[in-house]
């Protein structure tokens, strides 16, 4: 199978992101092969998810 | 094919931690790995004897193999870039954590893996041979004070 892609102009004003966590990717560019994996185990009683990400006070 | 150029005027990242990467430029191969035991204890104490017994291989979340995607077969991809630019004005990110990546530029191959195991309250079951945590009813601060 032949897969042909034609990319035209791509222009973004601004990106505002709160968090990029557990095997996440923010990519400004092209990629050939992307493989992202995350395994997450938590008891049903757990209330907090994710690792500590940012200081609470900014 | 003309490779595309990524152009970002301004990047603002407040914190990066745990195998995270901010990369400006093209990359051949990028791999990041992070594993975490998130232990939530009721009492704000650190037990070094207990922490010596807690090992990643004791938990299935860190030992089970992860499935790998099969490589594509019989597909040939061709891309044409006109204009050969990706432009972004500003990137503003509060936090990047646990094998998170911010990448400006092309990547040939990227492989990220993150494993997290949550554990709550060792107060009633610190038995290292059985790390299944038994849930306990919430304990009030006044009850804790009575213990002392």
N, CA and C atoms of all chains as a GROMACS GRO file, in nm:
protein
  618
    1UNK      N    1   0.084  -0.120   0.000
    1UNK     CA    2   0.000   0.000   0.000
    1UNK      C    3   0.088   0.125   0.000
    2UNK      N    4   0.048   0.219  -0.079
    2UNK     CA    5   0.121   0.346  -0.083
    2UNK      C    6   0.038   0.452  -0.011
    3UNK      N    7   0.104   0.520   0.083
    3UNK     CA    8   0.035   0.620   0.165
    3UNK      C    9   0.102   0.754   0.141
    4UNK      N   10   0.027   0.844   0.080
    4UNK     CA   11   0.086   0.972   0.041
    4UNK      C   12   0.025   1.086   0.123
    5UNK      N   13   0.112   1.169   0.179
    5UNK     CA   14   0.067   1.280   0.264
    5UNK      C   15   0.121   1.410   0.207
    6UNK      N   16   0.032   1.509   0.195
    6UNK     CA   17   0.078   1.642   0.151
    6UNK      C   18   0.050   1.741   0.263
    7UNK      N   19   0.156   1.795   0.319
    7UNK     CA   20   0.144   1.892   0.429
    7UNK      C   21   0.153   2.034   0.375
    8UNK      N   22   0.052   2.113   0.409
    8UNK     CA   23   0.058   2.255   0.372
    8UNK      C   24   0.091   2.336   0.496
    9UNK      N   25   0.059   2.463   0.491
    9UNK     CA   26   0.103   2.551   0.600
    9UNK      C   27   0.044   2.508   0.734
   10UNK      N   28   0.130   2.506   0.836
   10UNK     CA   29   0.086   2.476   0.973
   10UNK      C   30   0.144   2.583   1.064
   11UNK      N   31   0.055   2.665   1.116
   11UNK     CA   32   0.099   2.777   1.200
   11UNK      C   33   0.008   2.788   1.321
   12UNK      N   34   0.067   2.781   1.440
   12UNK     CA   35  -0.011   2.784   1.565
   12UNK      C   36   0.030   2.908   1.643
   13UNK      N   37  -0.068   2.981   1.695
   13UNK     CA   38  -0.036   3.102   1.771
   13UNK      C   39   0.028   3.070   1.904
   14UNK      N   40  -0.045   2.998   1.992
   14UNK     CA   41   0.014   2.965   2.121
   14UNK      C   42  -0.043   2.834   2.174
   15UNK      N   43   0.040   2.765   2.252
   15UNK     CA   44  -0.001   2.641   2.317
   15UNK      C   45   0.006   2.663   2.466
   16UNK      N   46  -0.102   2.638   2.536
   16UNK     CA   47  -0.102   2.651   2.681
   16UNK      C   48  -0.142   2.517   2.740
   17UNK      N   49  -0.051   2.453   2.814
   17UNK     CA   50  -0.072   2.317   2.865
   17UNK      C   51  -0.049   2.316   3.016
   18UNK      N   52  -0.139   2.252   3.090
   18UNK     CA   53  -0.121   2.245   3.235
   18UNK      C   54  -0.018   2.136   3.269
   19UNK      N   55  -0.039   2.016   3.218
   19UNK     CA   56   0.054   1.909   3.254
   19UNK      C   57   0.078   1.811   3.142
   20UNK      N   58   0.204   1.767   3.131
   20UNK     CA   59   0.241   1.660   3.039
   20UNK      C   60   0.297   1.550   3.129
   21UNK      N   61   0.220   1.443   3.148
   21UNK     CA   62   0.261   1.344   3.248
   21UNK      C   63   0.255   1.202   3.193
   22UNK      N   64   0.298   1.107   3.276
   22UNK     CA   65   0.308   0.964   3.246
   22UNK      C   66   0.309   0.930   3.097
   23UNK      N   67   0.429   0.930   3.042
   23UNK     CA   68   0.455   0.887   2.903
   23UNK      C   69   0.375   0.965   2.799
   24UNK      N   70   0.365   1.094   2.817
   24UNK     CA   71   0.295   1.177   2.719
   24UNK      C   72   0.396   1.254   2.636
   25UNK      N   73   0.353   1.291   2.518
   25UNK     CA   74   0.444   1.355   2.423
   25UNK      C   75   0.379   1.479   2.365
   26UNK      N   76   0.450   1.591   2.370
   26UNK     CA   77   0.411   1.711   2.296
   26UNK      C   78   0.515   1.728   2.188
   27UNK      N   79   0.472   1.716   2.064
   27UNK     CA   80   0.567   1.717   1.954
   27UNK      C   81   0.535   1.827   1.855
   28UNK      N   82   0.633   1.911   1.832
   28UNK     CA   83   0.623   2.011   1.725
   28UNK      C   84   0.720   1.964   1.618
   29UNK      N   85   0.672   1.885   1.527
   29UNK     CA   86   0.759   1.827   1.425
   29UNK      C   87   0.699   1.700   1.370
   30UNK      N   88   0.780   1.626   1.298
   30UNK     CA   89   0.735   1.501   1.237
   30UNK      C   90   0.794   1.381   1.312
   31UNK      N   91   0.725   1.268   1.304
   31UNK     CA   92   0.774   1.148   1.370
   31UNK      C   93   0.756   1.027   1.281
   32UNK      N   94   0.849   0.935   1.291
   32UNK     CA   95   0.838   0.812   1.215
   32UNK      C   96   0.762   0.706   1.293
   33UNK      N   97   0.807   0.681   1.414
   33UNK     CA   98   0.751   0.572   1.494
   33UNK      C   99   0.732   0.622   1.636
   34UNK      N  100   0.609   0.613   1.688
   34UNK     CA  101   0.581   0.658   1.824
   34UNK      C  102   0.526   0.541   1.904
   35UNK      N  103   0.585   0.517   2.020
   35UNK     CA  104   0.539   0.409   2.107
   35UNK      C  105   0.535   0.462   2.250
   36UNK      N  106   0.415   0.480   2.304
   36UNK     CA  107   0.399   0.535   2.439
   36UNK      C  108   0.323   0.433   2.523
   37UNK      N  109   0.378   0.401   2.639
   37UNK     CA  110   0.313   0.301   2.724
   37UNK      C  111   0.303   0.351   2.867
   38UNK      N  112   0.193   0.317   2.932
   38UNK     CA  113   0.175   0.353   3.072
   38UNK      C  114   0.101   0.242   3.144
   39UNK      N  115   0.155   0.200   3.256
   39UNK     CA  116   0.088   0.099   3.338
   39UNK      C  117   0.059   0.164   3.472
   40UNK      N  118  -0.064   0.156   3.512
   40UNK     CA  119  -0.107   0.228   3.632
   40UNK      C  120  -0.189   0.134   3.718
   41UNK      N  121  -0.147   0.116   3.843
   41UNK     CA  122  -0.217   0.027   3.933
   41UNK      C  123  -0.250   0.102   4.060
   42UNK      N  124  -0.376   0.102   4.095
   42UNK     CA  125  -0.415   0.176   4.214
   42UNK      C  126  -0.533   0.106   4.281
   43UNK      N  127  -0.531   0.097   4.414
   43UNK     CA  128  -0.646   0.035   4.479
   43UNK      C  129  -0.771   0.119   4.461
   44UNK      N  130  -0.887   0.057   4.470
   44UNK     CA  131  -1.010   0.133   4.445
   44UNK      C  132  -1.031   0.247   4.543
   45UNK      N  133  -0.966   0.237   4.660
   45UNK     CA  134  -0.987   0.344   4.759
   45UNK      C  135  -0.906   0.469   4.729
   46UNK      N  136  -0.807   0.457   4.637
   46UNK     CA  137  -0.718   0.571   4.616
   46UNK      C  138  -0.794   0.691   4.562
   47UNK      N  139  -0.761   0.805   4.615
   47UNK     CA  140  -0.831   0.927   4.575
   47UNK      C  141  -0.746   1.013   4.483
   48UNK      N  142  -0.614   1.004   4.500
   48UNK     CA  143  -0.525   1.092   4.424
   48UNK      C  144  -0.466   1.013   4.308
   49UNK      N  145  -0.472   1.066   4.190
   49UNK     CA  146  -0.413   0.998   4.074
   49UNK      C  147  -0.297   1.081   4.020
   50UNK      N  148  -0.201   1.012   3.963
   50UNK     CA  149  -0.086   1.078   3.903
   50UNK      C  150   0.023   1.103   4.004
   51UNK      N  151   0.141   1.134   3.952
   51UNK     CA  152   0.251   1.168   4.041
   51UNK      C  153   0.246   1.317   4.068
   52UNK      N  154   0.325   1.359   4.167
   52UNK     CA  155   0.325   1.502   4.196
   52UNK      C  156   0.377   1.576   4.073
   53UNK      N  157   0.305   1.669   4.028
   53UNK     CA  158   0.332   1.728   3.897
   53UNK      C  159   0.394   1.866   3.908
   54UNK      N  160   0.328   1.954   3.972
   54UNK     CA  161   0.378   2.091   3.982
   54UNK      C  162   0.357   2.142   4.123
   55UNK      N  163   0.433   2.240   4.165
   55UNK     CA  164   0.403   2.302   4.293
   55UNK      C  165   0.262   2.362   4.289
   56UNK      N  166   0.192   2.352   4.399
   56UNK     CA  167   0.053   2.398   4.398
   56UNK      C  168   0.044   2.549   4.384
   57UNK      N  169   0.135   2.620   4.448
   57UNK     CA  170   0.129   2.766   4.441
   57UNK      C  171   0.217   2.816   4.327
   58UNK      N  172   0.163   2.898   4.244
   58UNK     CA  173   0.241   2.951   4.132
   58UNK      C  174   0.270   3.099   4.153
   59UNK      N  175   1.212   1.422  -0.048
   59UNK     CA  176   1.129   1.493   0.052
   59UNK      C  177   1.214   1.594   0.128
   60UNK      N  178   1.163   1.713   0.141
   60UNK     CA  179   1.232   1.815   0.222
   60UNK      C  180   1.186   1.797   0.366
   61UNK      N  181   1.278   1.773   0.461
   61UNK     CA  182   1.233   1.762   0.600
   61UNK      C  183   1.180   1.894   0.652
   62UNK      N  184   1.081   1.885   0.738
   62UNK     CA  185   1.021   2.009   0.787
   62UNK      C  186   1.103   2.069   0.901
   63UNK      N  187   1.103   2.199   0.905
   63UNK     CA  188   1.170   2.272   1.012
   63UNK      C  189   1.065   2.321   1.111
   64UNK      N  190   1.090   2.298   1.240
   64UNK     CA  191   0.997   2.346   1.343
   64UNK      C  192   1.050   2.477   1.399
   65UNK      N  193   0.961   2.573   1.409
   65UNK     CA  194   1.002   2.706   1.454
   65UNK      C  195   0.911   2.749   1.570
   66UNK      N  196   0.971   2.763   1.688
   66UNK     CA  197   0.896   2.807   1.805
   66UNK      C  198   0.963   2.932   1.859
   67UNK      N  199   0.885   3.037   1.876
   67UNK     CA  200   0.945   3.163   1.920
   67UNK      C  201   0.978   3.165   2.068
   68UNK      N  202   0.888   3.107   2.148
   68UNK     CA  203   0.905   3.122   2.293
   68UNK      C  204   0.858   2.995   2.365
   69UNK      N  205   0.940   2.944   2.458
   69UNK     CA  206   0.901   2.828   2.538
   69UNK      C  207   0.910   2.865   2.685
   70UNK      N  208   0.804   2.834   2.759
   70UNK     CA  209   0.804   2.860   2.904
   70UNK      C  210   0.756   2.734   2.975
   71UNK      N  211   0.849   2.665   3.044
   71UNK     CA  212   0.814   2.544   3.120
   71UNK      C  213   0.854   2.569   3.265
   72UNK      N  214   0.761   2.545   3.358
   72UNK     CA  215   0.792   2.575   3.498
   72UNK      C  216   0.864   2.461   3.569
   73UNK      N  217   0.826   2.337   3.542
   73UNK     CA  218   0.900   2.229   3.610
   73UNK      C  219   0.906   2.103   3.523
   74UNK      N  220   1.019   2.034   3.536
   74UNK     CA  221   1.042   1.909   3.463
   74UNK      C  222   1.096   1.809   3.564
   75UNK      N  223   1.037   1.688   3.567
   75UNK     CA  224   1.089   1.590   3.661
   75UNK      C  225   1.066   1.446   3.615
   76UNK      N  226   1.136   1.353   3.679
   76UNK     CA  227   1.119   1.208   3.659
   76UNK      C  228   1.131   1.166   3.512
   77UNK      N  229   1.252   1.160   3.461
   77UNK     CA  230   1.279   1.109   3.326
   77UNK      C  231   1.211   1.189   3.215
   78UNK      N  232   1.182   1.314   3.240
   78UNK     CA  233   1.120   1.397   3.136
   78UNK      C  234   1.229   1.472   3.060
   79UNK      N  235   1.196   1.506   2.937
   79UNK     CA  236   1.294   1.570   2.850
   79UNK      C  237   1.229   1.686   2.776
   80UNK      N  238   1.302   1.797   2.764
   80UNK     CA  239   1.267   1.902   2.669
   80UNK      C  240   1.378   1.904   2.566
   81UNK      N  241   1.343   1.878   2.442
   81UNK     CA  242   1.444   1.865   2.338
   81UNK      C  243   1.414   1.963   2.225
   82UNK      N  244   1.517   2.038   2.187
   82UNK     CA  245   1.506   2.126   2.069
   82UNK      C  246   1.606   2.074   1.968
   83UNK      N  247   1.556   2.028   1.854
   83UNK     CA  248   1.643   1.970   1.752
   83UNK      C  249   1.592   1.834   1.709
   84UNK      N  250   1.644   1.784   1.599
   84UNK     CA  251   1.598   1.654   1.549
   84UNK      C  252   1.659   1.540   1.630
   85UNK      N  253   1.582   1.431   1.639
   85UNK     CA  254   1.625   1.317   1.719
   85UNK      C  255   1.613   1.189   1.638
   86UNK      N  256   1.714   1.104   1.647
   86UNK     CA  257   1.706   0.973   1.583
   86UNK      C  258   1.622   0.878   1.665
   87UNK      N  259   1.662   0.860   1.791
   87UNK     CA  260   1.589   0.767   1.877
   87UNK      C  261   1.584   0.823   2.018
   88UNK      N  262   1.466   0.821   2.076
   88UNK     CA  263   1.449   0.873   2.212
   88UNK      C  264   1.370   0.772   2.295
   89UNK      N  265   1.426   0.736   2.411
   89UNK     CA  266   1.357   0.644   2.501
   89UNK      C  267   1.364   0.699   2.643
   90UNK      N  268   1.252   0.700   2.712
   90UNK     CA  269   1.248   0.745   2.852
   90UNK      C  270   1.166   0.645   2.932
   91UNK      N  271   1.211   0.621   3.054
   91UNK     CA  272   1.145   0.521   3.139
   91UNK      C  273   1.133   0.574   3.281
   92UNK      N  274   1.018   0.556   3.339
   92UNK     CA  275   0.996   0.604   3.475
   92UNK      C  276   0.909   0.505   3.550
   93UNK      N  277   0.947   0.472   3.673
   93UNK     CA  278   0.856   0.392   3.755
   93UNK      C  279   0.847   0.453   3.894
   94UNK      N  280   0.728   0.448   3.950
   94UNK     CA  281   0.704   0.516   4.077
   94UNK      C  282   0.615   0.433   4.167
   95UNK      N  283   0.651   0.433   4.294
   95UNK     CA  284   0.564   0.379   4.398
   95UNK      C  285   0.510   0.498   4.474
   96UNK      N  286   0.383   0.522   4.460
   96UNK     CA  287   0.323   0.637   4.528
   96UNK      C  288   0.259   0.587   4.656
   97UNK      N  289   0.327   0.608   4.766
   97UNK     CA  290   0.279   0.557   4.895
   97UNK      C  291   0.215   0.671   4.972
   98UNK      N  292   0.089   0.651   5.002
   98UNK     CA  293   0.015   0.754   5.075
   98UNK      C  294  -0.009   0.704   5.216
   99UNK      N  295   0.061   0.762   5.310
   99UNK     CA  296   0.049   0.719   5.449
   99UNK      C  297  -0.032   0.820   5.528
  100UNK      N  298  -0.100   0.765   5.627
  100UNK     CA  299  -0.178   0.856   5.710
  100UNK      C  300  -0.086   0.938   5.799
  101UNK      N  301   0.012   0.870   5.858
  101UNK     CA  302   0.100   0.940   5.952
  101UNK      C  303   0.222   0.995   5.879
  102UNK      N  304   0.261   1.116   5.909
  102UNK     CA  305   0.375   1.176   5.840
  102UNK      C  306   0.508   1.130   5.897
  103UNK      N  307   0.532   0.998   5.891
  103UNK     CA  308   0.658   0.944   5.944
  103UNK      C  309   0.727   0.864   5.836
  104UNK      N  310   0.859   0.854   5.844
  104UNK     CA  311   0.936   0.776   5.749
  104UNK      C  312   1.001   0.660   5.821
  105UNK      N  313   0.970   0.538   5.777
  105UNK     CA  314   1.025   0.417   5.837
  105UNK      C  315   1.131   0.360   5.742
  106UNK      N  316   1.257   0.374   5.778
  106UNK     CA  317   1.364   0.330   5.687
  106UNK      C  318   1.368   0.178   5.677
  107UNK      N  319   1.331   0.108   5.785
  107UNK     CA  320   1.329  -0.039   5.780
  107UNK      C  321   1.224  -0.088   5.681
  108UNK      N  322   1.110  -0.023   5.683
  108UNK     CA  323   1.002  -0.061   5.592
  108UNK      C  324   1.038  -0.026   5.448
  109UNK      N  325   1.097   0.090   5.429
  109UNK     CA  326   1.130   0.132   5.293
  109UNK      C  327   1.234   0.040   5.230
  110UNK      N  328   1.321  -0.022   5.316
  110UNK     CA  329   1.419  -0.117   5.264
  110UNK      C  330   1.355  -0.244   5.212
  111UNK      N  331   1.234  -0.273   5.258
  111UNK     CA  332   1.165  -0.396   5.217
  111UNK      C  333   1.079  -0.377   5.092
  112UNK      N  334   1.057  -0.254   5.058
  112UNK     CA  335   0.968  -0.227   4.944
  112UNK      C  336   1.052  -0.224   4.816
  113UNK      N  337   1.029  -0.321   4.731
  113UNK     CA  338   1.104  -0.328   4.606
  113UNK      C  339   1.007  -0.330   4.488
  114UNK      N  340   1.051  -0.270   4.379
  114UNK     CA  341   0.967  -0.267   4.260
  114UNK      C  342   0.925  -0.406   4.213
  115UNK      N  343   1.018  -0.506   4.210
  115UNK     CA  344   0.976  -0.637   4.157
  115UNK      C  345   0.869  -0.706   4.239
  116UNK      N  346   0.840  -0.658   4.360
  116UNK     CA  347   0.735  -0.719   4.441
  116UNK      C  348   0.596  -0.691   4.385
  117UNK      N  349   0.586  -0.599   4.293
  117UNK     CA  350   0.455  -0.559   4.245
  117UNK      C  351   0.442  -0.593   4.097
  118UNK      N  352   0.325  -0.644   4.065
  118UNK     CA  353   0.300  -0.690   3.928
  118UNK      C  354   0.308  -0.575   3.828
  119UNK      N  355   0.270  -0.458   3.874
  119UNK     CA  356   0.268  -0.343   3.782
  119UNK      C  357   0.406  -0.316   3.722
  120UNK      N  358   0.513  -0.358   3.794
  120UNK     CA  359   0.648  -0.330   3.744
  120UNK      C  360   0.711  -0.450   3.675
  121UNK      N  361   0.645  -0.565   3.682
  121UNK     CA  362   0.706  -0.685   3.625
  121UNK      C  363   0.636  -0.736   3.500
  122UNK      N  364   0.508  -0.708   3.486
  122UNK     CA  365   0.440  -0.762   3.368
  122UNK      C  366   0.496  -0.696   3.243
  123UNK      N  367   0.519  -0.777   3.138
  123UNK     CA  368   0.571  -0.718   3.015
  123UNK      C  369   0.463  -0.636   2.947
  124UNK      N  370   0.507  -0.536   2.878
  124UNK     CA  371   0.408  -0.454   2.810
  124UNK      C  372   0.397  -0.497   2.664
  125UNK      N  373   0.276  -0.495   2.610
  125UNK     CA  374   0.260  -0.535   2.471
  125UNK      C  375   0.324  -0.433   2.377
  126UNK      N  376   0.386  -0.484   2.274
  126UNK     CA  377   0.451  -0.396   2.176
  126UNK      C  378   0.368  -0.393   2.049
  127UNK      N  379   0.350  -0.276   1.992
  127UNK     CA  380   0.275  -0.270   1.866
  127UNK      C  381   0.353  -0.337   1.753
  128UNK      N  382   0.280  -0.405   1.667
  128UNK     CA  383   0.346  -0.471   1.554
  128UNK      C  384   0.388  -0.366   1.451
  129UNK      N  385   0.506  -0.384   1.392
  129UNK     CA  386   0.548  -0.286   1.291
  129UNK      C  387   0.458  -0.292   1.168
  130UNK      N  388   0.436  -0.179   1.105
  130UNK     CA  389   0.347  -0.179   0.988
  130UNK      C  390   0.407  -0.260   0.873
  131UNK      N  391   0.318  -0.331   0.803
  131UNK     CA  392   0.364  -0.413   0.692
  131UNK      C  393   0.304  -0.361   0.562
  132UNK      N  394   0.380  -0.371   0.460
  132UNK     CA  395   0.334  -0.341   0.324
  132UNK      C  396   0.278  -0.201   0.310
  133UNK      N  397   0.330  -0.108   0.388
  133UNK     CA  398   0.288   0.031   0.373
  133UNK      C  399   0.411   0.116   0.348
  134UNK      N  400   0.411   0.188   0.240
  134UNK     CA  401   0.520   0.283   0.216
  134UNK      C  402   0.460   0.422   0.222
  135UNK      N  403   0.517   0.504   0.308
  135UNK     CA  404   0.464   0.639   0.327
  135UNK      C  405   0.554   0.741   0.259
  136UNK      N  406   0.488   0.833   0.197
  136UNK     CA  407   0.559   0.940   0.128
  136UNK      C  408   0.493   1.070   0.167
  137UNK      N  409   0.573   1.167   0.211
  137UNK     CA  410   0.511   1.295   0.245
  137UNK      C  411   0.579   1.411   0.174
  138UNK      N  412   0.497   1.509   0.138
  138UNK     CA  413   0.545   1.630   0.071
  138UNK      C  414   0.512   1.749   0.158
  139UNK      N  415   0.613   1.830   0.183
  139UNK     CA  416   0.594   1.945   0.272
  139UNK      C  417   0.611   2.075   0.195
  140UNK      N  418   0.504   2.152   0.190
  140UNK     CA  419   0.512   2.281   0.120
  140UNK      C  420   0.417   2.380   0.186
  141UNK      N  421   0.463   2.477   0.262
  141UNK     CA  422   0.602   2.505   0.293
  141UNK      C  423   0.657   2.408   0.399
  142UNK      N  424   0.786   2.392   0.404
  142UNK     CA  425   0.847   2.294   0.494
  142UNK      C  426   0.872   2.354   0.633
  143UNK      N  427   0.766   2.413   0.688
  143UNK     CA  428   0.778   2.475   0.822
  143UNK      C  429   0.659   2.442   0.908
  144UNK      N  430   0.683   2.422   1.038
  144UNK     CA  431   0.576   2.420   1.137
  144UNK      C  432   0.607   2.536   1.230
  145UNK      N  433   0.516   2.630   1.239
  145UNK     CA  434   0.544   2.748   1.321
  145UNK      C  435   0.451   2.753   1.442
  146UNK      N  436   0.511   2.780   1.558
  146UNK     CA  437   0.434   2.797   1.681
  146UNK      C  438   0.484   2.924   1.749
  147UNK      N  439   0.391   3.006   1.794
  147UNK     CA  440   0.431   3.130   1.860
  147UNK      C  441   0.487   3.105   1.998
  148UNK      N  442   0.401   3.061   2.090
  148UNK     CA  443   0.441   3.043   2.229
  148UNK      C  444   0.396   2.907   2.281
  149UNK      N  445   0.482   2.841   2.359
  149UNK     CA  446   0.444   2.718   2.429
  149UNK      C  447   0.458   2.745   2.578
  150UNK      N  448   0.350   2.726   2.651
  150UNK     CA  449   0.350   2.752   2.795
  150UNK      C  450   0.302   2.625   2.867
  151UNK      N  451   0.390   2.563   2.944
  151UNK     CA  452   0.356   2.438   3.014
  151UNK      C  453   0.389   2.452   3.161
  152UNK      N  454   0.295   2.414   3.247
  152UNK     CA  455   0.321   2.422   3.392
  152UNK      C  456   0.418   2.312   3.436
  153UNK      N  457   0.389   2.187   3.399
  153UNK     CA  458   0.476   2.079   3.448
  153UNK      C  459   0.485   1.964   3.351
  154UNK      N  460   0.605   1.904   3.346
  154UNK     CA  461   0.627   1.784   3.266
  154UNK      C  462   0.682   1.679   3.362
  155UNK      N  463   0.618   1.562   3.365
  155UNK     CA  464   0.654   1.465   3.468
  155UNK      C  465   0.646   1.321   3.417
  156UNK      N  466   0.718   1.231   3.484
  156UNK     CA  467   0.710   1.086   3.462
  156UNK      C  468   0.718   1.048   3.315
  157UNK      N  469   0.836   1.066   3.258
  157UNK     CA  470   0.864   1.030   3.118
  157UNK      C  471   0.775   1.105   3.020
  158UNK      N  472   0.750   1.232   3.049
  158UNK     CA  473   0.680   1.319   2.955
  158UNK      C  474   0.783   1.393   2.870
  159UNK      N  475   0.748   1.419   2.746
  159UNK     CA  476   0.845   1.479   2.654
  159UNK      C  477   0.786   1.602   2.586
  160UNK      N  478   0.863   1.708   2.581
  160UNK     CA  479   0.834   1.821   2.492
  160UNK      C  480   0.943   1.822   2.388
  161UNK      N  481   0.906   1.803   2.263
  161UNK     CA  482   1.005   1.789   2.158
  161UNK      C  483   0.978   1.887   2.044
  162UNK      N  484   1.077   1.968   2.016
  162UNK     CA  485   1.066   2.061   1.902
  162UNK      C  486   1.160   2.007   1.795
  163UNK      N  487   1.104   1.960   1.686
  163UNK     CA  488   1.186   1.900   1.581
  163UNK      C  489   1.139   1.760   1.549
  164UNK      N  490   1.198   1.702   1.448
  164UNK     CA  491   1.154   1.570   1.404
  164UNK      C  492   1.211   1.459   1.489
  165UNK      N  493   1.136   1.348   1.497
  165UNK     CA  494   1.182   1.228   1.568
  165UNK      C  495   1.168   1.110   1.474
  166UNK      N  496   1.270   1.030   1.468
  166UNK     CA  497   1.256   0.908   1.389
  166UNK      C  498   1.184   0.801   1.469
  167UNK      N  499   1.228   0.781   1.593
  167UNK     CA  500   1.168   0.675   1.674
  167UNK      C  501   1.160   0.721   1.819
  168UNK      N  502   1.045   0.710   1.879
  168UNK     CA  503   1.032   0.746   2.021
  168UNK      C  504   0.961   0.636   2.098
  169UNK      N  505   1.010   0.607   2.218
  169UNK     CA  506   0.958   0.499   2.300
  169UNK      C  507   0.955   0.543   2.446
  170UNK      N  508   0.839   0.563   2.501
  170UNK     CA  509   0.826   0.609   2.639
  170UNK      C  510   0.751   0.504   2.721
  171UNK      N  511   0.795   0.487   2.845
  171UNK     CA  512   0.726   0.392   2.932
  171UNK      C  513   0.721   0.446   3.074
  172UNK      N  514   0.606   0.431   3.136
  172UNK     CA  515   0.588   0.479   3.272
  172UNK      C  516   0.502   0.381   3.350
  173UNK      N  517   0.545   0.349   3.470
  173UNK     CA  518   0.467   0.256   3.553
  173UNK      C  519   0.448   0.318   3.691
  174UNK      N  520   0.324   0.318   3.739
  174UNK     CA  521   0.293   0.377   3.869
  174UNK      C  522   0.210   0.280   3.950
  175UNK      N  523   0.249   0.260   4.075
  175UNK     CA  524   0.171   0.177   4.166
  175UNK      C  525   0.134   0.260   4.288
  176UNK      N  526   0.008   0.267   4.317
  176UNK     CA  527  -0.037   0.341   4.434
  176UNK      C  528  -0.059   0.246   4.552
  177UNK      N  529  -0.012   0.288   4.667
  177UNK     CA  530  -0.034   0.210   4.789
  177UNK      C  531  -0.082   0.308   4.896
  178UNK      N  532  -0.177   0.260   4.974
  178UNK     CA  533  -0.228   0.349   5.078
  178UNK      C  534  -0.210   0.286   5.215
  179UNK      N  535  -0.166   0.364   5.308
  179UNK     CA  536  -0.174   0.334   5.450
  179UNK      C  537  -0.116   0.200   5.494
  180UNK      N  538   0.004   0.202   5.540
  180UNK     CA  539   0.066   0.081   5.594
  180UNK      C  540   0.034   0.058   5.741
  181UNK      N  541  -0.049   0.136   5.795
  181UNK     CA  542  -0.068   0.138   5.940
  181UNK      C  543  -0.105   0.002   5.997
  182UNK      N  544  -0.190  -0.074   5.927
  182UNK     CA  545  -0.235  -0.200   5.984
  182UNK      C  546  -0.168  -0.322   5.922
  183UNK      N  547  -0.098  -0.307   5.812
  183UNK     CA  548  -0.041  -0.424   5.746
  183UNK      C  549   0.098  -0.395   5.691
  184UNK      N  550   0.199  -0.390   5.777
  184UNK     CA  551   0.334  -0.366   5.726
  184UNK      C  552   0.407  -0.495   5.692
  185UNK      N  553   0.332  -0.605   5.672
  185UNK     CA  554   0.392  -0.735   5.644
  185UNK      C  555   0.454  -0.736   5.505
  186UNK      N  556   0.585  -0.750   5.496
  186UNK     CA  557   0.649  -0.742   5.365
  186UNK      C  558   0.620  -0.861   5.276
  187UNK      N  559   0.576  -0.975   5.338
  187UNK     CA  560   0.547  -1.094   5.257
  187UNK      C  561   0.411  -1.084   5.190
  188UNK      N  562   0.329  -1.001   5.243
  188UNK     CA  563   0.198  -0.982   5.182
  188UNK      C  564   0.174  -0.833   5.167
  189UNK      N  565   0.204  -0.783   5.049
  189UNK     CA  566   0.197  -0.638   5.031
  189UNK      C  567   0.059  -0.592   4.982
  190UNK      N  568  -0.035  -0.685   4.982
  190UNK     CA  569  -0.172  -0.642   4.954
  190UNK      C  570  -0.219  -0.560   5.074
  191UNK      N  571  -0.258  -0.442   5.047
  191UNK     CA  572  -0.292  -0.353   5.157
  191UNK      C  573  -0.439  -0.370   5.193
  192UNK      N  574  -0.462  -0.394   5.322
  192UNK     CA  575  -0.600  -0.406   5.370
  192UNK      C  576  -0.651  -0.266   5.400
  193UNK      N  577  -0.768  -0.237   5.348
  193UNK     CA  578  -0.819  -0.102   5.371
  193UNK      C  579  -0.862  -0.086   5.516
  194UNK      N  580  -0.841   0.031   5.569
  194UNK     CA  581  -0.876   0.058   5.709
  194UNK      C  582  -0.972   0.176   5.713
  195UNK      N  583  -1.057   0.180   5.815
  195UNK     CA  584  -1.148   0.295   5.824
  195UNK      C  585  -1.068   0.422   5.851
  196UNK      N  586  -1.117   0.536   5.808
  196UNK     CA  587  -1.046   0.661   5.831
  196UNK      C  588  -1.026   0.686   5.980
  197UNK      N  589  -0.911   0.739   6.013
  197UNK     CA  590  -0.878   0.766   6.152
  197UNK      C  591  -0.872   0.916   6.173
  198UNK      N  592  -0.943   0.961   6.275
  198UNK     CA  593  -0.943   1.104   6.304
  198UNK      C  594  -0.817   1.144   6.380
  199UNK      N  595  -0.784   1.271   6.375
  199UNK     CA  596  -0.664   1.320   6.442
  199UNK      C  597  -0.673   1.299   6.592
  200UNK      N  598  -0.793   1.312   6.650
  200UNK     CA  599  -0.809   1.296   6.795
  200UNK      C  600  -0.779   1.152   6.837
  201UNK      N  601  -0.816   1.055   6.751
  201UNK     CA  602  -0.790   0.915   6.783
  201UNK      C  603  -0.640   0.887   6.781
  202UNK      N  604  -0.568   0.951   6.690
  202UNK     CA  605  -0.424   0.932   6.684
  202UNK      C  606  -0.357   0.982   6.810
  203UNK      N  607  -0.404   1.094   6.859
  203UNK     CA  608  -0.346   1.153   6.978
  203UNK      C  609  -0.366   1.063   7.100
  204UNK      N  610  -0.477   0.988   7.100
  204UNK     CA  611  -0.504   0.898   7.212
  204UNK      C  612  -0.404   0.781   7.216
  205UNK      N  613  -0.350   0.745   7.097
  205UNK     CA  614  -0.257   0.634   7.091
  205UNK      C  615  -0.127   0.663   7.164
  206UNK      N  616  -0.091   0.789   7.170
  206UNK     CA  617   0.041   0.824   7.222
  206UNK      C  618   0.044   0.829   7.375
   0.00000   0.00000   0.00000
